[in-house]
Amino acid sequence: MSEIESGTTDLPLFKALAHNLRNLPKAASWTALLSGFLVVFVSTTGPIAILYQAAAAGKMPIELTNSWLFAVFLGSGLFGLLLTLRFGIPIIGSWASTTTALLVTGLVDHSFSDVIGAYFGASILLMIVGYTGIFNKLMQSIPHAIIMAMLAGVLLVFGTRIFTSTRINPLLGLLMLVVFYLGRTLKWRAPLLASFAVGLITVIAQSKIDIPPLNFEVVTPVWTNPTFSLGSFFTLTIPIFLMVMTTQNAPGIALLKAVQYKAPVNQIVHFGGTLSLLGAGLGGAGVNLSAMTATIAISPDSDPNPKTRYFAGVASGVAYSVAALFAGIFSALYGAFPLELTAILAGLALLPVITASLTDALEKKDFRDSAVVTFLVTISGVSGWGVGAPFWGLIAGIAVHRFSEIRASRQSH
């Protein structure tokens, strides 16, 4: 077994920062630099497409959308940059695409100020988890299969839109699907990026897009006062919190361990919650450990030497922070894209997550009934007392699981 690399985890804060900054020029490599940039480049495709769909669903003005992009980019950049320099291992920040996907329906039923309130609430919960160190205990309190079934139900609409959009523009959909799965088969580092490039070329050739003039002005962040309600707490805050924990932090920590890094779990969760709280009023959808794009920067392909690979985390953090300043460019581009391109891109970005969610939900026989009920309630859109389907899906799934446990217990006696 390879030796576990702990970086500067055991050093005091300022000694660790000084050590990693002093050694940064020696750690630099072209492969790590390009890997860090590629993480951000990939994030400007599928994840932004999801965010833009949520903004369109909520009919958000361009100023709020730009502020939203600014907050998630800057938060992701600072998260990765500061934690990488503190611990000397490549920590990649991101925002949770799954929580943004939740807002495609959430912004229809709730105001944007309610969403901001939910961000504040979820951030505080994350800070508490990180500070108290109860991450593992919390992950065991609600069956993983039920959470994954809820997630699959929330994301299902994105998967189906791949094919409803392909019906509208068959050439676009088929080409993007072929390139995406070809890339996955050949193990390209960023198949989604290749699919996006092919899709963009296709709609340009079809004269279905007019590239707008790009304005390189620095974005002006917009503050939104939060509002709080019981309905948004159960429909948005709790699902956002659970999704960040289960689809971002948990797999992100597992990825770091898989490449033989000692993951500072509590510090990652607590710092992510703190940055999320600071950016919530600007539209920040929460900052967390990357799960979808992290492999680009933390694997040996980025840098064979695990002691110097942290340069990829620094490169990614700096690139995210620069992109935040000019977030308006991305809004202008995505506003000009045909709806089919954005929908297919968002669906492809989430397709691996949907697959993994359904697999985890149905993997264990004892949880299949409860997982299926959770999934069906979530996609039904049922609501009551101002509380939406994701929460009721969780409740229904937990109830079915408890009944199954009682039945199994009686049969054993």
Backbone torsions as a table, in degrees:
resi	resn	phi	psi	omega
1	MET	NA	139.6	180.0
2	SER	-67.7	153.4	179.5
3	GLU	-69.5	139.2	178.0
4	ILE	-75.5	126.6	179.6
5	GLU	-96.0	121.3	-178.1
6	SER	-104.9	-2.9	179.8
7	GLY	59.7	-129.7	179.1
8	THR	-110.4	29.2	-178.2
9	THR	-58.5	-34.9	-174.8
10	ASP	-89.0	-3.8	179.0
11	LEU	-87.3	152.8	173.2
12	PRO	-61.0	158.5	-172.8
13	LEU	-51.1	-57.8	-172.4
14	PHE	-71.8	-32.1	175.0
15	LYS	-66.4	-38.6	178.9
16	ALA	-65.4	-45.8	179.4
17	LEU	-61.3	-46.1	-179.6
18	ALA	-62.2	-42.7	-179.5
19	HIS	-61.5	-47.2	-175.8
20	ASN	-73.6	-34.5	176.6
21	LEU	-68.8	-39.6	179.8
22	ARG	-64.9	-36.8	-177.5
23	ASN	-91.6	0.8	-176.2
24	LEU	-59.4	-45.0	178.5
25	PRO	-59.9	-36.1	179.0
26	LYS	-71.4	-28.6	-178.3
27	ALA	-80.5	-15.4	-173.9
28	ALA	-65.7	139.6	173.3
29	SER	-151.3	153.8	-179.2
30	TRP	-64.3	-38.7	-177.9
31	THR	-66.1	-40.7	178.5
32	ALA	-68.0	-39.8	178.4
33	LEU	-60.7	-49.1	-179.2
34	LEU	-65.8	-36.1	177.9
35	SER	-63.5	-43.4	178.4
36	GLY	-62.7	-41.9	178.1
37	PHE	-67.3	-37.7	-178.3
38	LEU	-65.0	-35.0	176.4
39	VAL	-55.7	-46.7	-177.9
40	VAL	-70.8	-39.4	-179.7
41	PHE	-61.6	-42.8	177.9
42	VAL	-64.2	-37.3	-179.4
43	SER	-67.9	-19.8	177.9
44	THR	-85.8	6.1	177.0
45	THR	-106.5	-95.5	-175.2
46	GLY	-57.9	-53.2	-178.1
47	PRO	-57.9	-37.9	178.4
48	ILE	-71.5	-33.8	177.3
49	ALA	-60.1	-38.8	178.0
50	ILE	-65.7	-45.1	179.8
51	LEU	-61.9	-41.8	-178.7
52	TYR	-66.1	-36.1	176.7
53	GLN	-64.6	-39.3	177.5
54	ALA	-64.6	-41.8	178.7
55	ALA	-63.4	-39.7	178.9
56	ALA	-67.0	-38.3	179.1
57	ALA	-63.2	-36.3	179.2
58	GLY	-88.2	2.2	-179.4
59	LYS	50.4	47.1	-177.9
60	MET	-77.9	138.4	175.1
61	PRO	-65.9	157.9	-174.1
62	ILE	-60.7	-31.6	-179.1
63	GLU	-65.2	-40.5	178.7
64	LEU	-70.7	-38.4	178.0
65	THR	-62.7	-43.3	178.2
66	ASN	-62.3	-41.1	179.1
67	SER	-65.2	-38.7	177.8
68	TRP	-60.2	-48.6	178.4
69	LEU	-62.7	-42.9	178.2
70	PHE	-56.7	-46.5	-175.8
71	ALA	-66.9	-43.1	-177.4
72	VAL	-72.4	-35.2	177.8
73	PHE	-68.9	-48.1	-177.6
74	LEU	-66.2	-41.5	177.8
75	GLY	-61.1	-44.2	179.1
76	SER	-63.5	-40.6	-179.5
77	GLY	-65.1	-47.5	-179.3
78	LEU	-66.8	-38.0	178.1
79	PHE	-58.2	-53.7	-178.0
80	GLY	-67.2	-43.4	-176.4
81	LEU	-64.4	-50.7	-174.8
82	LEU	-70.9	-41.1	179.2
83	LEU	-70.1	-36.2	177.0
84	THR	-62.4	-46.0	179.9
85	LEU	-69.1	-28.1	178.5
86	ARG	-74.3	-42.8	-171.4
87	PHE	-105.1	-10.0	176.5
88	GLY	69.1	22.5	174.4
89	ILE	-129.0	153.8	-175.4
90	PRO	-74.5	98.8	177.8
91	ILE	-104.3	121.9	-175.4
92	ILE	-107.1	125.2	178.6
93	GLY	-90.5	160.0	175.1
94	SER	-165.9	176.5	167.6
95	TRP	-110.7	156.3	-173.9
96	ALA	-81.1	112.4	176.7
97	SER	-60.7	-31.2	-178.8
98	THR	-65.9	-37.7	178.8
99	THR	-72.5	-33.8	175.6
100	THR	-65.2	-39.6	178.3
101	ALA	-60.9	-36.1	178.5
102	LEU	-57.8	-30.4	-175.2
103	LEU	-78.4	-11.8	176.1
104	VAL	-59.6	-36.6	172.7
105	THR	-95.7	-31.1	-177.4
106	GLY	-62.3	-36.9	-178.9
107	LEU	-77.1	-10.4	173.5
108	VAL	-80.1	-38.2	-176.0
109	ASP	-94.4	-17.2	-176.3
110	HIS	-131.3	153.0	177.0
111	SER	-74.4	162.1	178.5
112	PHE	-63.8	-32.9	178.0
113	SER	-66.3	-32.4	174.2
114	ASP	-65.3	-39.5	178.0
115	VAL	-63.0	-42.7	177.8
116	ILE	-61.3	-41.8	176.7
117	GLY	-60.7	-38.9	178.0
118	ALA	-65.9	-37.6	176.5
119	TYR	-61.5	-44.2	177.8
120	PHE	-59.4	-47.1	-178.2
121	GLY	-63.0	-45.7	179.9
122	ALA	-64.1	-37.3	179.6
123	SER	-63.2	-42.8	179.6
124	ILE	-64.4	-41.7	177.6
125	LEU	-61.0	-41.8	178.3
126	LEU	-63.7	-40.0	178.2
127	MET	-62.8	-41.3	179.8
128	ILE	-63.4	-43.7	179.6
129	VAL	-62.1	-44.9	-179.7
130	GLY	-66.7	-38.5	-177.2
131	TYR	-71.7	-38.4	-177.0
132	THR	-85.8	-16.5	178.9
133	GLY	72.6	30.6	-176.4
134	ILE	-100.8	21.9	-176.1
135	PHE	-52.7	-54.2	-175.3
136	ASN	-65.0	-40.5	179.4
137	LYS	-64.1	-39.8	-179.6
138	LEU	-65.9	-39.2	-179.8
139	MET	-64.1	-23.4	-179.7
140	GLN	-92.2	-9.5	-173.9
141	SER	-77.1	-33.6	175.7
142	ILE	-114.3	127.7	-178.1
143	PRO	-52.1	130.5	-178.1
144	HIS	-57.4	-38.5	-177.9
145	ALA	-61.2	-37.1	-178.6
146	ILE	-70.7	-41.5	177.3
147	ILE	-63.0	-42.6	-179.9
148	MET	-66.3	-34.7	177.0
149	ALA	-66.3	-40.4	175.7
150	MET	-61.3	-44.3	179.9
151	LEU	-61.0	-44.7	179.0
152	ALA	-60.8	-38.4	178.5
153	GLY	-66.3	-39.7	178.2
154	VAL	-64.5	-38.7	-173.2
155	LEU	-89.2	-10.7	-174.1
156	LEU	-54.7	-41.0	-177.1
157	VAL	-60.2	-32.7	178.3
158	PHE	-68.0	-37.2	177.4
159	GLY	-65.9	-43.7	-179.0
160	THR	-68.1	-28.9	179.8
161	ARG	-67.9	-22.1	174.4
162	ILE	-56.4	-42.9	-171.7
163	PHE	-90.4	-30.3	172.9
164	THR	-68.3	-34.0	176.6
165	SER	-73.5	-33.6	176.7
166	THR	-65.4	-32.8	176.5
167	ARG	-64.2	-34.1	179.0
168	ILE	-73.9	-42.1	-179.8
169	ASN	-132.4	82.8	-173.7
170	PRO	-58.2	-42.1	-177.8
171	LEU	-62.1	-45.4	-180.0
172	LEU	-60.5	-51.4	-177.1
173	GLY	-62.8	-44.9	-177.5
174	LEU	-65.7	-43.0	-179.9
175	LEU	-63.9	-43.6	-179.1
176	MET	-66.0	-40.3	178.2
177	LEU	-65.1	-44.7	-178.9
178	VAL	-61.5	-47.1	-178.2
179	VAL	-66.0	-40.0	-179.7
180	PHE	-61.4	-48.5	-177.4
181	TYR	-76.4	-28.1	172.8
182	LEU	-63.4	-43.7	178.6
183	GLY	-63.3	-40.1	178.3
184	ARG	-68.0	-37.6	178.8
185	THR	-65.7	-40.5	-178.8
186	LEU	-87.7	1.9	176.9
187	LYS	60.3	43.5	171.4
188	TRP	-64.1	154.6	-177.5
189	ARG	-73.2	-28.3	-177.7
190	ALA	-143.7	71.6	-179.6
191	PRO	-61.9	-30.5	178.9
192	LEU	-64.8	-37.7	179.3
193	LEU	-64.6	-42.3	177.6
194	ALA	-64.3	-40.8	178.2
195	SER	-63.3	-41.6	177.6
196	PHE	-62.4	-43.4	-179.5
197	ALA	-60.9	-44.3	178.7
198	VAL	-64.4	-41.2	178.4
199	GLY	-63.4	-41.6	179.9
200	LEU	-64.6	-43.4	177.9
201	ILE	-61.9	-38.8	-178.5
202	THR	-64.4	-47.8	-177.8
203	VAL	-70.7	-28.6	174.5
204	ILE	-66.9	-43.9	179.2
205	ALA	-64.7	-31.2	178.8
206	GLN	-83.8	1.1	-178.8
207	SER	58.0	37.9	-179.9
208	LYS	-105.1	11.9	179.8
209	ILE	-146.7	138.8	172.8
210	ASP	-117.8	111.6	-179.8
211	ILE	-66.2	120.0	-178.0
212	PRO	-76.3	161.0	172.8
213	PRO	-65.2	132.0	-175.5
214	LEU	-91.0	126.1	-179.0
215	ASN	-100.0	115.8	-176.3
216	PHE	-90.9	36.4	175.7
217	GLU	-80.1	146.9	176.8
218	VAL	-70.6	135.0	-177.1
219	VAL	-66.3	141.4	173.3
220	THR	-99.1	111.1	-179.6
221	PRO	-62.9	145.7	-179.8
222	VAL	-118.3	125.7	179.4
223	TRP	-87.7	135.9	176.0
224	THR	-121.4	124.2	178.1
225	ASN	-68.8	133.1	-178.9
226	PRO	-76.5	150.2	168.8
227	THR	-124.5	152.1	-173.6
228	PHE	-127.1	138.6	176.2
229	SER	-146.9	156.8	179.6
230	LEU	-63.6	-38.8	-179.8
231	GLY	-62.5	-46.2	-179.7
232	SER	-69.3	-28.0	178.0
233	PHE	-63.9	-46.0	-178.7
234	PHE	-79.2	-33.5	-176.8
235	THR	-83.1	-33.1	-174.3
236	LEU	-115.1	-55.2	-172.7
237	THR	-59.6	-52.8	-177.3
238	ILE	-63.7	-49.2	176.9
239	PRO	-60.8	-39.8	178.6
240	ILE	-60.7	-47.4	179.5
241	PHE	-58.7	-47.9	-178.2
242	LEU	-65.8	-39.1	-179.7
243	MET	-66.6	-42.3	178.4
244	VAL	-61.1	-42.6	-178.0
245	MET	-67.7	-43.5	-170.8
246	THR	-91.6	-31.7	-176.2
247	THR	-102.4	-11.0	-179.0
248	GLN	-120.3	-65.5	-174.5
249	ASN	-65.7	-46.7	-177.9
250	ALA	-62.0	-53.2	178.1
251	PRO	-68.3	-32.1	177.9
252	GLY	-63.3	-41.5	176.9
253	ILE	-66.6	-39.4	178.1
254	ALA	-63.3	-37.3	178.4
255	LEU	-64.3	-42.6	177.9
256	LEU	-61.5	-42.6	178.6
257	LYS	-66.3	-33.7	-178.3
258	ALA	-66.0	-28.7	177.5
259	VAL	-101.1	24.0	171.1
260	GLN	68.2	39.4	172.7
261	TYR	-110.2	143.3	174.0
262	LYS	-81.0	111.3	-174.3
263	ALA	-88.5	119.5	177.2
264	PRO	-77.6	81.9	-168.0
265	VAL	-56.7	-56.3	-173.2
266	ASN	-63.0	-40.3	179.6
267	GLN	-65.4	-38.5	178.8
268	ILE	-62.7	-48.2	-177.8
269	VAL	-66.6	-44.2	-178.2
270	HIS	-66.0	-45.7	-178.5
271	PHE	-66.8	-37.7	176.2
272	GLY	-61.3	-42.2	177.5
273	GLY	-64.0	-38.9	-179.4
274	THR	-65.5	-47.9	178.4
275	LEU	-64.4	-36.2	178.0
276	SER	-62.6	-41.5	179.3
277	LEU	-63.5	-42.1	-178.4
278	LEU	-66.7	-32.1	-176.8
279	GLY	-98.2	-3.5	-173.4
280	ALA	-60.2	-42.3	-177.6
281	GLY	-66.7	-19.0	178.5
282	LEU	-92.9	0.5	-179.6
283	GLY	104.8	3.9	-178.2
284	GLY	-59.9	121.4	-174.7
285	ALA	-83.2	16.6	-179.4
286	GLY	100.7	140.1	-179.1
287	VAL	-116.2	135.7	-176.4
288	ASN	-155.8	178.5	177.4
289	LEU	-71.8	133.6	-179.2
290	SER	-71.3	140.4	174.7
291	ALA	-116.9	-35.2	-173.8
292	MET	-80.2	-36.2	-174.3
293	THR	-111.1	-8.3	-173.4
294	ALA	-59.9	-34.5	-175.7
295	THR	-59.3	-25.8	179.3
296	ILE	-61.6	-37.3	-172.3
297	ALA	-102.6	-22.1	-172.7
298	ILE	-99.5	-5.6	-177.7
299	SER	-85.3	163.9	177.6
300	PRO	-59.7	-20.1	176.4
301	ASP	-62.3	-28.9	179.0
302	SER	-72.9	-44.6	178.8
303	ASP	-163.3	120.3	-178.0
304	PRO	-61.6	-23.6	-177.6
305	ASN	-91.8	111.2	-177.5
306	PRO	-65.1	-20.3	-178.8
307	LYS	-77.7	-24.0	-179.3
308	THR	-110.3	-2.0	-176.6
309	ARG	-65.7	-15.3	-178.9
310	TYR	-61.9	-16.4	177.7
311	PHE	-60.2	-32.4	178.1
312	ALA	-63.7	-37.4	177.1
313	GLY	-66.3	-38.7	177.3
314	VAL	-65.3	-46.1	-179.7
315	ALA	-60.2	-43.2	179.1
316	SER	-63.7	-43.7	-179.3
317	GLY	-63.2	-42.3	179.0
318	VAL	-66.5	-43.3	-179.2
319	ALA	-63.1	-42.2	176.5
320	TYR	-60.3	-43.5	-176.7
321	SER	-65.6	-39.1	177.3
322	VAL	-67.3	-43.1	178.9
323	ALA	-60.3	-33.4	-179.7
324	ALA	-60.8	-38.9	-177.1
325	LEU	-64.1	-30.7	-176.7
326	PHE	-115.6	37.7	-176.0
327	ALA	-63.1	-23.8	-179.7
328	GLY	-60.7	-26.6	178.9
329	ILE	-61.9	-42.3	-178.0
330	PHE	-68.2	-36.9	176.7
331	SER	-62.3	-42.3	-179.6
332	ALA	-63.7	-42.5	-179.0
333	LEU	-66.2	-49.6	-177.0
334	TYR	-69.3	-25.9	175.1
335	GLY	-68.5	-24.2	-179.7
336	ALA	-90.0	-14.5	-177.6
337	PHE	-71.2	144.3	170.5
338	PRO	-60.8	148.5	-178.0
339	LEU	-59.3	-34.0	-179.2
340	GLU	-64.3	-39.8	-179.8
341	LEU	-63.3	-46.8	-179.6
342	THR	-63.8	-41.4	-178.2
343	ALA	-66.8	-43.9	-180.0
344	ILE	-66.3	-41.9	179.9
345	LEU	-62.6	-45.0	178.8
346	ALA	-63.3	-41.2	179.6
347	GLY	-64.6	-43.4	179.0
348	LEU	-64.6	-36.3	178.8
349	ALA	-62.5	-33.2	-176.4
350	LEU	-97.8	-7.6	-176.4
351	LEU	-58.3	-45.0	176.7
352	PRO	-62.0	-33.0	179.1
353	VAL	-70.1	-40.7	178.0
354	ILE	-62.0	-44.9	179.1
355	THR	-59.8	-48.1	-179.1
356	ALA	-64.3	-38.0	-179.1
357	SER	-64.8	-47.0	179.3
358	LEU	-64.8	-38.6	178.9
359	THR	-62.6	-48.1	179.7
360	ASP	-65.3	-36.9	-177.0
361	ALA	-66.0	-35.5	-173.4
362	LEU	-107.3	4.7	-174.6
363	GLU	-64.5	-45.3	-176.1
364	LYS	-97.3	127.5	-175.2
365	LYS	-58.0	-38.5	-175.9
366	ASP	-65.1	-19.4	-175.7
367	PHE	-108.5	1.4	-172.4
368	ARG	-64.8	-44.6	-179.7
369	ASP	-60.1	-48.7	-178.1
370	SER	-66.2	-35.9	179.2
371	ALA	-66.9	-42.4	179.5
372	VAL	-64.1	-42.6	178.0
373	VAL	-62.2	-44.7	177.4
374	THR	-58.0	-47.4	-179.3
375	PHE	-59.7	-47.3	-176.2
376	LEU	-68.3	-40.9	178.5
377	VAL	-64.6	-40.5	-178.7
378	THR	-63.5	-44.0	-177.9
379	ILE	-78.3	-13.3	-178.4
380	SER	-70.2	-26.3	-177.6
381	GLY	79.6	9.7	-178.7
382	VAL	-62.3	143.7	178.7
383	SER	-143.8	162.0	178.3
384	GLY	-166.1	139.4	-178.5
385	TRP	55.5	34.2	178.0
386	GLY	76.4	8.8	-178.5
387	VAL	-108.6	132.0	-173.1
388	GLY	-85.2	177.7	-172.5
389	ALA	-61.3	-38.9	-178.6
390	PRO	-56.2	-40.9	179.9
391	PHE	-68.2	-44.4	180.0
392	TRP	-65.1	-31.0	175.4
393	GLY	-62.5	-44.0	176.7
394	LEU	-60.5	-47.0	-178.4
395	ILE	-61.8	-45.4	-179.1
396	ALA	-63.2	-42.5	-179.5
397	GLY	-64.8	-42.8	178.6
398	ILE	-64.2	-41.1	179.8
399	ALA	-62.6	-46.2	179.6
400	VAL	-62.2	-39.6	179.8
401	HIS	-64.8	-40.8	179.0
402	ARG	-64.2	-41.8	177.3
403	PHE	-61.2	-40.4	179.3
404	SER	-63.7	-39.1	178.0
405	GLU	-64.4	-41.3	179.3
406	ILE	-64.1	-43.2	179.5
407	ARG	-62.8	-43.8	179.3
408	ALA	-63.4	-38.1	179.7
409	SER	-65.3	-41.1	179.9
410	ARG	-68.4	-39.0	179.6
411	GLN	-65.7	-33.6	-179.3
412	SER	-70.8	-21.1	178.8
413	HIS	-96.6	NA	NA
